[in-house]
Amino acid sequence: MHQVRMLRAGAGDPALMLVQFRMSAVLVPRWGDEALWTADEGGLRRIFAFTSEEELAAFARVKDVPVDGLPYLTVLGSRLLDVAVPGLGVPGGVALDVAGAATRPRRAASSSATS
């Protein structure tokens, strides 16, 4: 989502980002058979959501969960905001791309061999 990158760089429009998020499909990891993966911090419960499989994989690596075995749902952002967040039963929201795969520098693979 272009507006997410723009906003993180200090140049985005928060209102436009919200519109784009509502219209976009995001990946939401599951915890167990039915629950969405959430975290509580500072009195808020946040549902984790990711803009790409790369972002979801970065999250799995940080949480030390096998990337291949992490179940997730593909959900419209509007559905998260209009149904899932109010269904939390406590103050909450959505934490988008919390592992930050798109913002981390990539290392070039080394093919040098040692003797």
Backbone as a ProteinNet text record, in pm:
[ID]
protein_1_A
[PRIMARY]
MHQVRMLRAGAGDPALMLVQFRMSAVLVPRWGDEALWTADEGGLRRIFAFTSEEELAAFARVKDVPVDGLPYLTVLGSRLLDVAVPGLGVPGGVALDVAGAATRPRRAASSSATS
[TERTIARY]
85.1	0	88.8	83	167.7	151.1	28.5	6	69.4	80	146	292.9	358.9	500.8	517.1	428.6	436.5	420.3	323.2	298.1	416.6	475.6	592.1	712.2	716.4	825.3	795	678.8	644.1	578.9	538	482.1	341.4	283.8	154.4	37.6	-78.7	-204	-277.7	-291.6	-355.5	-497.8	-573.9	-711.3	-711.4	-621.5	-611.9	-563.2	-471.5	-424	-538.3	-622.6	-736	-831.7	-858.7	-944.4	-882.5	-753	-684.4	-685.9	-663.2	-665.7	-803.7	-908	-1044.1	-1075.6	-1020.3	-1048.9	-953.3	-849.6	-745.8	-766.9	-724	-720.1	-590	-599.2	-481.3	-479.2	-362.7	-343.9	-344.9	-429.4	-445.2	-410.6	-299.2	-261	-361.9	-377.8	-468.2	-388	-448.5	-390.4	-483.7	-438.6	-526.7	-619.9	-730.4	-821.9	-908.2	-946.9	-1042.6	-1000.2	-918.5	-887.9	-792.7	-813.4	-717.3	-603.3	-480.5	-364.5	-368.7	-374.1	-380.8	-273.1	-253.5	-163.6	-222.3	-205.8	-252.6	-133.1	-148.7	-43.4	-104.7	-70	-116.9	-267.9	-335.8	-480.4	-556.8	-485.4	-549.8	-517.3	-614.6	-591	-581.7	-473.4	-452.9	-455.4	-524.5	-526	-410.5	-325.5	-215.2	-267.6	-222.7	-259.1	-136.7	-127.8	-9.3	-49.5	27.4	-3.7	49	133.8	189.8	235.7	260	313.8	454.5	531.3	665.1	656	562	543.7	498	406.7	359.4	473.8	558.7	672.9	771.1	793.3	882.9	828.3	698.4	633.9	654	632.6	648.7	791.1	889.1	1029.7	1054.9	1003.1	1021.8	957.8	842.9	771.1	820.2	920.9	978.3	872.3	789.9	685.4	721.9	707	737.4	651.8	715.9	646.8	546.5	586.7	499.2	376.4	385.9	275	185.8	207.6	129.5	-3.9	-114.1	-243.4	-283.5	-348.9	-395	-521.3	-590.2	-708.8	-676.8	-740.9	-733.9	-865.9	-857.5	-975	-964.5	-1077.5	-1076.5	-1052.9	-976.5	-951.3	-1080.2	-1179.3	-1307.6	-1374.3	-1360.4	-1419.4	-1351.1	-1219.7	-1148.2	-1197.4	-1203.5	-1239.9	-1386.5	-1474.8	-1618.1	-1673.8	-1607.7	-1660.5	-1563.9	-1439.6	-1346.3	-1306.7	-1272.5	-1229.7	-1343.4	-1465.2	-1573.3	-1602.4	-1575.3	-1598.9	-1496.5	-1390.6	-1288.7	-1343.6	-1441.3	-1499.5	-1420	-1307.9	-1223.5	-1174.3	-1124.3	-1069.2	-959.3	-961.4	-861.7	-850.7	-770.9	-746.8	-669.1	-602.7	-526.2	-380.4	-289.3	-145.1	-102	-63.4	-33	117.7	159.2	299.3	395.7	366	445.9	589.1	617.4	755.2	841.3	780.2	852.5	945.2	907.1	995.1	1029.9	936.2	959.9	1056.2	1074.2	1159.9	1299.7	1321.2	1453.5	1541.8	1669.6	1759.7	1780.5	1798.6	1821.1	1971	2015.1	2155.3	2171.5	2277.7	2306.5	2357.8	2315.3	2362.1	2508.4	2584	2725.1	2748	2824.9	2852.1	2999	3070.6	3212.9	3230.2	3324.3	3351.6	3481.6	3488.1	3612.8	3682.6	3813.2	3891.6	3923.3
-117.5	0	122.5	193.2	309.9	414.5	440.7	544	507.7	379.6	337.6	378.9	346.1	384.1	535.6	607.2	753.7	810.1	759.5	809.6	782.1	663.5	630.5	716.5	766.6	855.3	1000.8	1025.2	1160.8	1243.9	1181.3	1259.1	1214.3	1119.7	1065.3	1142.7	1109.7	1169.1	1063.8	1084.1	983.2	948.3	1045.7	1019	931	960.5	880.6	739.5	727.2	595.1	512.7	573.7	503.1	455.4	540.2	501.1	383.8	392	284.2	155.5	165.8	47.4	-17.8	60.6	6.6	-71.2	-29.5	-92.8	-207.1	-226.5	-325.6	-456	-563.6	-693.4	-701	-743.9	-760.4	-903.6	-946.3	-1080.3	-1072	-1151.6	-1149.1	-1286.9	-1297.1	-1427.7	-1474.7	-1605.8	-1666.7	-1725.9	-1723.3	-1782.8	-1896.6	-2018.1	-2131.4	-2154.2	-2220.1	-2255.8	-2139.6	-2049.3	-1947	-1804.8	-1783.3	-1647.6	-1574.8	-1445.1	-1360.4	-1331.5	-1316.3	-1290.3	-1143.9	-1121.6	-986.6	-968.9	-844.3	-813.4	-696.8	-699.9	-591.9	-508.4	-378	-286.3	-150.8	-94.4	39.5	51.3	-55.3	-51.5	-72.2	-102.8	-127.5	-268.1	-331	-460.6	-434	-480.3	-458.6	-591.2	-590.3	-705.8	-687.8	-788.7	-780.4	-801.2	-716.8	-728.4	-692.5	-752.1	-735.1	-710.7	-626.6	-587.1	-684.2	-778.7	-873.9	-999.2	-1103.7	-1226.9	-1203.6	-1113.4	-1080.9	-1019.3	-928.2	-867	-970.9	-1058.9	-1164.9	-1259	-1293.3	-1381.1	-1315.1	-1184.3	-1113.4	-1121.1	-1106.9	-1118.6	-1259.7	-1361.3	-1500.1	-1523.8	-1471.5	-1489.7	-1422.6	-1302.6	-1231.9	-1310.1	-1370.7	-1446.7	-1590.9	-1626.5	-1761.2	-1867.9	-1838	-1928.8	-1971.7	-2099	-2141.8	-2065.2	-2003.5	-1923	-2007.6	-2128.4	-2215.1	-2261.9	-2268	-2321.1	-2216.8	-2090.7	-1984.9	-1967.5	-2004.7	-1986.2	-1838.3	-1796	-1657.3	-1647.7	-1537.5	-1505.4	-1386.1	-1378.3	-1259.7	-1185.5	-1061.6	-985.7	-843.2	-783.8	-642.1	-558.6	-453	-363.9	-310.7	-281.9	-231.8	-333.8	-460.9	-566.2	-571.8	-553.6	-549	-432.5	-314.7	-194.3	-191.6	-243.6	-234.4	-351.3	-467	-586.4	-640.2	-666.5	-732.5	-642.8	-517.3	-429.1	-406.8	-372.5	-360	-491.4	-604.9	-735.1	-774.1	-696.2	-727	-717.2	-630	-613.2	-522.4	-472.7	-378.6	-274.2	-158.9	-61.4	-125.4	-100.6	-164.5	-103	-167.1	-120	-225	-179.5	-266.9	-222.6	-317.7	-292	-344.1	-254.3	-288.9	-303.8	-417.2	-442.9	-416.5	-473.8	-445	-494.8	-594.7	-645.3	-561.5	-484.7	-391.2	-449.9	-556.1	-616.2	-517.7	-431.8	-337.7	-226.8	-202.9	-93.7	-139.2	-270.4	-319.6	-330.8	-296.3	-315.7	-464.1	-496.2	-634.5	-658.9	-777.9	-815.2	-892.8	-864.4	-940.6	-1077.9	-1178.3	-1314.4	-1326.1	-1392.4	-1411.4	-1549.1	-1555.5	-1687	-1724.8	-1654.5	-1686.4	-1813.3	-1892.6	-2019.7	-2007.7	-2082.9	-2084.3	-2215.9	-2213.5	-2337.4	-2403.3
0	0	0	-106.5	-128.2	-16.9	26.6	128.2	262.1	292.5	416.7	411.2	299.3	284.2	288.9	223.2	222.1	363.9	436.5	571.3	662.7	651.1	734.6	699.7	576.4	534.8	570.3	632	673.3	564.9	455.1	344.1	306.7	376.5	338.2	395.6	347.8	392.1	476.1	608.1	693	648	605.3	561.5	436.4	343.4	221.6	252.9	348.5	388.1	445.5	526.3	584	474.5	376.2	264	189.5	161.1	89.6	171	301.9	387.9	385.6	396.7	398.6	270.5	157.5	28.1	-4.9	75.7	45.2	120.9	57.2	124.6	203.8	327.9	412.8	464.7	508.6	563	714.9	777.4	922.7	978.3	1053.1	1107.9	1212.7	1217	1314.4	1429.2	1544.9	1664.7	1704.2	1685.9	1711.2	1592.6	1619.7	1511.4	1463.3	1553.7	1514.9	1545.3	1644.9	1690.2	1595.8	1584.3	1513.8	1609.7	1556.5	1641.4	1683.6	1814	1869.9	1975.7	2015.3	2126.4	2204	2333.8	2419.7	2463.5	2451.2	2495.5	2523.4	2636.9	2671.3	2678.4	2718.8	2731.3	2601.6	2492.5	2363.3	2315	2252.6	2187.7	2037.2	1977	1834.1	1760	1646.4	1556.7	1459.5	1446.1	1350.9	1209.5	1116.8	974.9	891.4	772.2	688.2	543.5	477.5	339.9	236.2	275.8	179.3	252.7	173.8	233.1	287.3	225.8	276.5	416.2	436.1	568.3	670.4	630.4	719.8	756.6	659.7	685.8	782.3	769	861.5	1003.8	1017.9	1149.1	1205.9	1122.3	1166.9	1216.1	1142.4	1184.5	1318.5	1339.6	1466.8	1581.2	1554	1656.7	1667.8	1587.1	1586.9	1558.6	1458	1412.8	1271.3	1237.8	1100.5	999.1	903.4	803.3	725.8	688.2	608.4	685	815.4	893.1	957	927.9	992.1	919.2	982.7	917	918.3	810.6	804.8	720.5	739	660.5	571.8	457.3	373	392.1	440.1	481.4	428	392.2	356.4	482.5	467.9	581	640.9	556.5	607.6	699.4	666.9	750.6	887.4	888.7	1016.8	1101.5	1039	1113.4	1155.6	1070.8	1099	1179.2	1172.7	1239.6	1346.2	1307.1	1399.7	1516.6	1489.3	1598.7	1698.9	1654	1753.2	1826.2	1761.5	1822.4	1927	1940.6	2041.1	2182.7	2203.2	2335.8	2427.3	2379.5	2453.9	2353.8	2401.7	2306.1	2222.2	2092.4	2007.1	1870.3	1788.8	1653.4	1575.9	1469.7	1382.1	1384	1398.2	1388.1	1250.9	1162.1	1024.2	1003	948.8	912.7	1028.1	1143.8	1263	1256.8	1174.3	1166.4	1072.9	984	899.7	796.3	727.2	625.3	516	478.4	368	407.4	536.2	579.6	618.8	628.9	665.9	542.7	553.9	440.3	412.3	289	247.8	235.2	272.3	257.2	127.9	58.4	-63	-22.5	-94.7	-66.3	-105.9	-22	-50.2	-108.2	-214.5	-275.1	-260.7	-173.7	-157.5	-78	-115.9	-48.1	29.3	137.8	215.5	194.9	205.1	183.4	314.8
[MASK]
+++++++++++++++++++++++++++++++++++++++++++++++++++++++++++++++++++++++++++++++++++++++++++++++++++++++++++++++++++

